Amino acid sequence: MIFLEDKSLRSRFIFLNSIRIAILSALTLISLFLLIFSDHPSTVIPIILSLGLAIVCAVLYFPLFRSTGYRLNIYVQLCGDILVITLLVYFSGGIVSPFYFLYILPIITASIFLKKKDTLYIATLSFILFGILSDLMYLKVIPFYSELYAPNVSLSSFIYNLLMSFIAFSSAALIASYYFDRLRRTGEELKHVQENLKDLVLINNTVMERMENGFITADSRGRMISYNEKARSLLNLNNRSNILSILLSPEDRKRVEQISLLQNRYYFEKRRNGLVLGVSVSMIEEIYSFDKLFVFIITDLTEKKKIEMALHRKQHMALIGEMAAGIAHEIRNPLTSISGSVQFLKKNMQIEPEYRNLMDIIITESERLSNSIEEFLNFTKVTPLETSTFDLSVLIDEVIELVEINQKKLTFIRRYSHGNEVEADQKKVKQLVWNLISNAVKAVNGSGAIEVNVFKLDGKTSFSIKDDGVGMDKEELSRLFTPFYSRFTSGIGLGMAIVRRIVEEHGFNIQVHSQRDIGTEVTVNLGDSGKEAYP
């Protein structure tokens, strides 16, 4: 059962009462006009009483019938209307009354609120009451309200008026019920479509918000129509952003404008906000009110690019390793023989001092070349980690003592915290520290101060090596970890490449801050595995 708590039903009942009061008010005005300008008696008193009754019913209706069924409420109101109309017809002349057309109003009202059969019931009730009233007045069982209204109606005219009223009431019931029944079905279908549309919009919004990619639609001028949260976070969008200006360079815009001619999509990559974005643009023509609709799919390729770079670097290292194996066999053994032979000749032959100096040069350069080959082999040789627990401060002190043997003009400033035990491959960490301190020594040219700190960073043991040497600009800093790149005359440029490999093997984190002619600071966090090294 439907109750009047439904807001839509309440509004419909209010509308019905408003129409009833409006019609009775109009009839009251007409009756007053007739009362002023006519000598004939008027129906103004019954109409005024009917209007007052309608207002009282409208005020008391909802409190009195709050929990009454919907259908019963309508029947009560319509039956009351029919009785009021019947009284008006009686007071205004019966079968010749000008008000009998008002019976059509409750019939139409029934077709709006009730089903077809209920509308026919109301039409039948209207005809029965009108017919009974007309018969009783025609047969003079009920006297006329005024002798002036007493008609001289023949039997044929009487029957004709009854038949016409029957046809009018029946036609109004059938036509109105058919029309409003169609209207109700259309409304229900529309409501069903709207509910489905809401569900589709909800599903669409949910899918769009959960997409891993950014999604944007824009008109031909670049004004955004819709976008999801991923797109907003990738591009820092707001409702007034112009997506064509944000994403497209002049060259890209020309390509996008040619999409409709080429019948394909346009893809490009763009760096923005420190991210590498893959942007796919497609176009839909003449959709809704838009002549063109651009659809942007934005993918965050940052991690993918880093993985590709790491893979490329590993492939490069593998190629270098293959070359190193051949170089080791072809150069190392002959070089050892040359160096040994020259040392033997220098020791056992009586030669002039100038030739002895040449032999010293041969021996020194052979040793330097041998060290370079050894460094090269160490770089290409990959060995599994042999982890153990050790004190990082003690390991750094051992490296510094070895450096201080040959660097008398160098000063080391040490600042160590307590509890510096770490779990890592001790040999490789020692190599890492050695390479970083060696670079710092070269940066200060063997004289000056190098600051070494051991501390906690993010709960993990970390260390930093800071010098006040030559420093690096942005271009040099970007090439710091590139194999065979060196800013110094000594060495072959593999020291920092080895540092990076050790950092990646352990999952450490390394950061380098440097300024030209000011100095360099390298910080290594011996944190959890999976952290990324400085690019």
C-alpha positions in Angstrom: 0.0 0.0 0.0 1.2 3.5 -0.9 0.9 6.2 1.8 1.0 9.9 1.6 4.5 10.1 3.1 5.8 9.9 -0.5 6.8 13.5 -1.5 5.7 13.0 -5.1 2.3 11.9 -4.0 2.0 14.8 -1.5 2.8 17.2 -4.3 0.2 15.7 -6.6 -2.5 15.9 -3.9 -1.6 19.5 -3.2 -1.9 20.1 -7.0 -5.3 18.5 -7.1 -6.6 20.6 -4.2 -5.1 23.7 -5.7 -7.0 23.1 -9.0 -10.2 22.4 -7.1 -9.9 25.7 -5.2 -9.0 27.6 -8.3 -12.0 26.4 -10.2 -14.4 27.1 -7.4 -12.9 30.6 -7.0 -13.4 31.3 -10.7 -17.0 30.1 -10.4 -17.5 32.3 -7.3 -16.4 35.4 -9.3 -18.7 34.6 -12.2 -21.6 34.1 -9.8 -20.9 37.4 -8.1 -20.8 39.1 -11.5 -24.2 37.6 -12.4 -25.6 38.6 -9.0 -24.6 42.2 -9.6 -25.7 42.6 -13.2 -28.6 40.2 -13.5 -32.1 40.0 -12.0 -32.1 36.3 -12.0 -31.2 34.4 -8.9 -27.7 33.2 -8.7 -25.9 30.1 -7.4 -23.4 32.3 -5.6 -24.3 31.0 -2.1 -23.8 27.2 -2.8 -20.6 28.0 -4.8 -19.2 30.0 -1.9 -20.1 27.2 0.5 -18.4 24.7 -1.8 -15.3 26.9 -2.0 -15.2 27.1 1.8 -15.6 23.4 2.1 -12.8 22.8 -0.4 -10.4 25.1 1.6 -11.3 23.4 4.9 -10.8 19.9 3.3 -7.5 21.0 1.9 -6.3 22.2 5.3 -7.5 19.2 7.2 -6.9 16.6 4.5 -3.4 15.5 5.3 -3.8 15.3 9.1 -7.0 13.3 8.8 -6.0 11.0 6.0 -2.2 10.7 6.7 -2.2 6.9 6.9 -5.0 6.2 4.5 -4.4 4.3 1.3 -3.6 6.2 -1.8 -6.5 4.8 -3.9 -9.1 5.4 -1.1 -7.8 9.0 -0.7 -8.4 9.7 -4.4 -11.9 8.1 -4.3 -12.9 10.1 -1.3 -11.9 13.4 -2.9 -13.4 12.6 -6.3 -16.7 11.4 -4.8 -16.9 14.6 -2.8 -16.2 16.6 -6.0 -19.0 14.8 -7.8 -21.4 15.5 -5.0 -20.5 19.2 -5.0 -20.9 19.3 -8.8 -24.3 17.6 -8.5 -25.5 20.2 -6.0 -24.3 23.0 -8.3 -26.2 21.4 -11.2 -29.3 21.2 -9.0 -29.1 24.8 -8.0 -28.5 26.0 -11.6 -31.3 24.2 -13.4 -30.7 20.4 -13.5 -30.5 18.9 -16.9 -30.2 22.4 -18.5 -27.6 23.6 -16.0 -24.5 25.2 -17.5 -22.4 23.5 -14.8 -22.9 19.9 -15.8 -19.7 20.0 -17.9 -17.8 20.1 -14.5 -18.4 16.4 -14.2 -15.6 16.0 -16.8 -13.1 17.4 -14.3 -13.2 14.6 -11.7 -13.1 12.1 -14.6 -9.9 13.7 -15.9 -8.5 13.8 -12.4 -9.3 10.1 -12.0 -7.4 9.3 -15.2 -4.4 11.2 -13.8 -4.2 9.5 -10.5 -5.9 6.1 -11.0 -6.1 3.2 -13.5 -8.4 3.0 -16.5 -11.1 0.9 -14.8 -11.2 3.4 -11.8 -11.6 6.2 -14.3 -14.6 4.4 -15.8 -16.0 3.9 -12.4 -15.9 7.7 -11.7 -17.4 8.4 -15.1 -20.2 6.0 -14.4 -20.8 7.4 -10.9 -21.0 11.0 -12.5 -23.5 9.9 -15.1 -25.6 8.0 -12.5 -25.9 11.0 -10.2 -26.5 13.4 -13.0 -29.1 11.1 -14.5 -30.9 10.4 -11.2 -31.0 14.2 -10.4 -32.3 15.0 -13.9 -34.9 12.2 -13.8 -36.2 13.3 -10.4 -36.3 17.0 -11.4 -37.9 16.1 -14.8 -40.6 14.0 -13.1 -40.9 16.8 -10.5 -40.1 14.5 -7.6 -37.5 17.1 -6.6 -38.6 20.7 -7.0 -36.5 23.2 -9.0 -34.4 25.6 -6.9 -36.2 28.5 -8.6 -39.2 28.7 -10.9 -37.0 30.8 -13.2 -34.9 27.7 -13.8 -37.8 25.4 -14.4 -37.4 24.4 -18.0 -40.0 23.4 -20.5 -38.1 20.4 -21.9 -39.7 17.8 -24.2 -39.1 14.1 -23.6 -36.9 13.8 -26.7 -34.7 16.7 -25.6 -34.5 15.2 -22.1 -33.3 11.8 -23.5 -31.0 13.6 -26.0 -29.3 15.5 -23.1 -28.9 12.3 -21.1 -27.4 10.5 -24.0 -25.0 13.4 -24.8 -23.9 13.5 -21.2 -23.3 9.8 -21.2 -21.2 10.0 -24.4 -19.3 13.0 -23.1 -18.5 11.4 -19.8 -17.5 8.0 -21.4 -15.4 9.7 -24.1 -13.6 11.8 -21.6 -12.9 8.8 -19.4 -11.6 6.6 -22.3 -9.5 9.3 -24.0 -8.1 10.7 -20.7 -7.3 7.3 -19.2 -5.6 6.2 -22.5 -3.5 9.3 -22.7 -2.5 9.4 -19.0 -1.9 5.7 -18.9 0.5 6.1 -21.8 2.0 9.0 -20.0 2.5 7.0 -16.8 4.1 4.1 -18.7 6.4 6.5 -20.4 7.3 8.1 -17.1 8.0 4.7 -15.6 10.2 3.8 -18.6 11.9 7.1 -18.3 12.5 6.6 -14.6 13.9 3.1 -15.3 16.2 4.5 -18.0 17.3 7.3 -15.6 18.1 4.7 -12.9 20.0 2.6 -15.4 21.8 5.8 -16.5 22.7 6.6 -12.9 24.1 3.1 -12.5 26.1 3.3 -15.7 27.4 6.7 -14.6 28.3 5.3 -11.2 30.1 2.3 -12.8 31.8 4.6 -15.3 33.0 6.9 -12.5 34.2 4.0 -10.3 36.1 2.4 -13.2 37.7 5.7 -14.2 38.8 6.5 -10.7 40.3 3.1 -10.2 42.2 3.2 -13.5 46.0 3.0 -13.2 46.2 5.4 -16.2 45.1 9.0 -16.4 42.0 9.7 -18.5 41.0 13.1 -19.9 38.4 14.2 -22.4 38.6 17.7 -23.9 36.9 19.7 -26.7 38.6 21.0 -29.8 39.9 24.1 -27.9 41.5 22.0 -25.2 39.0 22.8 -22.5 38.6 19.7 -20.3 35.2 18.0 -20.1 36.1 15.3 -17.6 39.2 13.7 -16.0 39.9 11.2 -13.3 42.0 11.5 -10.1 45.0 9.8 -11.6 45.2 12.5 -14.4 44.8 15.3 -11.9 47.6 14.0 -9.7 50.0 13.4 -12.7 49.4 16.8 -14.2 48.3 19.0 -11.3 45.1 19.8 -13.1 42.2 22.1 -12.1 38.9 22.8 -13.9 40.3 25.7 -15.8 43.4 23.9 -17.2 43.8 23.7 -20.9 45.0 20.2 -21.6 46.3 21.0 -25.1 48.6 23.7 -23.7 49.8 21.5 -20.9 50.7 18.4 -22.9 51.2 19.4 -26.5 54.2 21.1 -28.0 53.6 23.0 -31.3 54.8 19.9 -33.2 52.6 17.5 -31.2 49.6 19.8 -31.8 50.1 19.6 -35.6 50.2 15.9 -35.3 47.0 15.8 -33.2 45.2 18.1 -35.7 46.0 15.5 -38.4 44.4 12.6 -36.5 41.1 13.0 -38.3 42.8 12.8 -41.7 45.1 9.9 -40.8 42.4 7.9 -39.0 44.8 6.8 -36.3 46.0 7.6 -32.9 49.0 9.8 -32.0 51.4 8.7 -29.2 54.2 10.7 -27.7 56.2 10.9 -24.4 56.6 13.9 -22.3 58.6 14.8 -19.2 56.6 16.8 -16.6 56.9 17.3 -12.9 59.8 15.0 -12.7 57.8 12.1 -14.4 58.1 10.5 -17.8 54.6 10.3 -19.2 53.3 8.3 -22.2 50.4 10.1 -23.8 48.0 8.5 -26.3 45.6 10.9 -28.1 42.6 9.8 -30.1 39.7 11.8 -31.5 35.9 11.3 -31.8 34.0 13.5 -34.3 30.5 14.8 -34.0 29.5 13.3 -30.6 26.7 15.0 -28.7 27.2 18.8 -29.1 30.9 18.6 -29.8 32.3 18.7 -33.3 35.5 17.1 -32.0 36.3 15.3 -28.7 39.8 14.5 -27.8 40.5 11.5 -25.5 43.9 11.4 -23.7 45.2 8.3 -22.0 48.2 9.1 -19.8 50.6 6.5 -18.5 53.3 7.0 -15.9 56.4 5.5 -17.5 58.9 6.7 -14.9 59.5 3.3 -13.3 59.5 1.6 -16.6 62.1 3.9 -18.0 64.3 3.4 -14.9 64.1 -0.4 -15.4 64.9 0.0 -19.1 68.0 2.1 -18.2 69.1 -0.4 -15.6 68.6 -3.3 -18.0 70.5 -1.4 -20.7 73.3 -0.7 -18.2 73.5 -4.4 -17.2 73.6 -5.4 -20.9 76.4 -2.9 -21.4 78.3 -4.3 -18.4 77.9 -7.9 -19.7 79.4 -6.8 -23.0 82.3 -5.2 -21.2 82.8 -8.4 -19.2 83.1 -10.4 -22.3 85.7 -8.0 -23.6 87.5 -8.0 -20.3 88.0 -11.8 -20.4 89.8 -11.5 -23.7 91.8 -8.5 -22.7 93.0 -10.2 -19.5 94.4 -13.2 -21.4 95.9 -11.1 -24.2 97.6 -8.3 -22.2 98.0 -9.3 -18.6 100.4 -12.2 -19.0 102.7 -10.6 -21.7 102.7 -7.4 -19.5 103.9 -9.4 -16.5 106.6 -11.0 -18.6 107.8 -7.6 -19.9 107.9 -6.0 -16.4 109.7 -9.0 -15.0 112.3 -9.1 -17.8 113.1 -5.4 -17.5 113.5 -5.7 -13.7 115.9 -8.7 -14.2 118.0 -6.7 -16.7 118.1 -3.7 -14.5 119.3 -5.8 -11.6 121.9 -7.9 -13.4 123.3 -5.6 -16.1 125.7 -2.8 -15.8 124.1 0.0 -17.8 124.4 3.7 -17.9 122.1 5.9 -15.7 120.1 7.3 -18.6 119.1 3.8 -19.8 118.4 2.8 -16.2 115.8 5.7 -16.1 114.1 4.3 -19.2 113.9 0.9 -17.5 112.3 2.6 -14.5 109.7 4.2 -16.8 108.9 0.8 -18.4 108.5 -0.8 -14.9 106.3 2.1 -13.6 104.1 2.2 -16.6 103.8 -1.6 -16.7 102.6 -1.5 -13.1 100.1 1.3 -13.8 98.8 -0.6 -16.8 98.5 -3.8 -14.7 96.6 -1.9 -12.0 94.2 -0.5 -14.7 93.6 -4.0 -16.0 93.1 -5.3 -12.4 90.5 -2.5 -11.8 88.8 -3.3 -15.1 88.6 -7.0 -14.2 87.2 -6.1 -10.7 84.5 -4.0 -12.3 83.3 -6.7 -14.7 83.6 -9.6 -12.3 80.3 -10.1 -10.5 80.5 -12.2 -7.3 77.6 -13.2 -4.9 77.4 -11.2 -1.7 79.0 -12.7 1.4 77.2 -10.8 4.2 78.4 -10.5 7.7 78.0 -8.1 10.6 80.8 -5.5 11.2 81.4 -2.1 12.6 81.3 0.5 9.8 83.4 3.0 11.8 86.3 0.5 12.1 86.2 -0.3 8.4 86.4 3.4 7.5 89.3 3.9 9.9 91.2 1.1 8.2 90.7 2.7 4.8 91.8 6.1 6.1 95.0 4.7 7.6 96.0 3.2 4.3 95.4 6.5 2.5 97.3 8.5 5.2 100.5 6.5 4.5 101.0 8.2 1.2 99.1 11.4 1.8 101.0 13.3 4.5 99.4 16.7 3.7 95.9 15.4 4.0 93.7 15.9 7.1 90.7 13.7 7.9 87.9 15.1 10.2 86.0 12.1 11.7 82.6 12.4 13.3 81.2 9.0 14.3 78.0 8.2 16.2 77.6 5.1 18.4 76.2 1.8 17.3 77.4 1.6 13.7 77.2 -2.1 13.1 75.8 -3.1 9.7 75.1 -6.3 7.8 76.6 -6.4 4.3 79.5 -7.7 2.3 82.5 -6.3 4.1 84.9 -6.6 1.2 82.6 -4.8 -1.2 81.7 -2.1 1.3 85.4 -1.6 1.9 85.9 -1.2 -1.8 83.1 1.3 -1.9 84.6 3.4 0.9 88.1 3.2 -0.7 86.8 4.5 -4.1 84.8 7.4 -2.5 87.8 8.5 -0.4 90.2 8.1 -3.3 88.0 10.5 -5.4 87.9 13.0 -2.5 91.7 12.9 -2.3 91.9 13.5 -6.0 89.4 16.4 -5.7 91.5 18.2 -3.1 94.7 17.3 -5.0 96.3 15.5 -2.0 96.2 18.5 0.4 93.3 19.8 2.4 90.6 18.4 4.6 88.2 15.6 4.1 85.2 15.2 6.5 83.9 11.7 7.2 80.6 11.3 9.1 78.9 8.1 10.4 75.3 8.7 11.6 71.8 7.4 11.6 69.4 8.3 8.7 65.8 7.0 8.7 66.8 4.6 11.4 69.6 3.1 9.3 73.4 3.5 9.6 74.7 6.0 7.0 78.0 7.7 6.2 79.1 10.7 4.2 82.4 11.9 2.7 82.7 15.6 2.2 85.6 17.5 0.5 86.2 21.1 -0.4 87.8 20.3 -3.7 87.1 21.2 -7.3 83.5 20.1 -7.3 81.2 19.3 -10.3 78.7 21.2 -12.4 75.3 19.6 -13.4 76.6 18.0 -16.6 79.6 16.4 -14.8 77.3 15.2 -12.0 74.9 13.6 -14.5 77.8 11.5 -15.9 79.4 10.7 -12.6 78.5 7.0 -12.6 79.1 6.4 -16.3 81.8 3.8 -16.9 85.1 5.1 -18.3 84.3 8.7 -17.5 86.8 10.3 -15.3 87.5 14.0 -14.3 91.0 13.2 -13.2 94.1 12.2 -15.2 94.8 9.1 -13.1 92.6 6.1 -13.4 90.3 4.8 -16.2 87.0 6.1 -14.9 85.6 2.9 -13.3 85.8 3.9 -9.6 82.3 5.5 -9.3 80.8 2.8 -11.7 82.0 0.2 -9.2 80.5 2.3 -6.4 77.1 2.3 -8.1 77.2 -1.5 -8.7 78.0 -2.2 -5.1 75.2 0.2 -4.0 72.7 -1.6 -6.3 73.8 -5.1 -5.2 73.1 -4.2 -1.6 70.1 -2.1 -2.2 71.7 0.9 -0.6 70.8 4.5 -1.3 73.4 7.0 -2.5 73.1 10.8 -2.9 75.6 13.2 -4.4 75.6 17.0 -3.9 78.3 19.0 -5.6 79.1 22.6 -6.7 81.9 23.7 -8.9 84.9 25.1 -7.0 83.0 24.5 -3.7 83.2 20.8 -3.1 81.3 17.5 -3.1 79.4 15.5 -0.5 78.5 11.8 -1.0 76.0 10.2 1.4 75.4 6.5 1.5 72.4 5.1 3.4 72.9 1.4 4.2 69.2 0.9 4.3 66.7 -1.7 3.3 67.0 -3.7 0.1 65.1 -2.3 -2.8 66.0 1.3 -2.5 67.2 3.0 -5.6 70.7 4.3 -6.3 71.4 7.8 -7.5 70.9 7.8 -11.3 
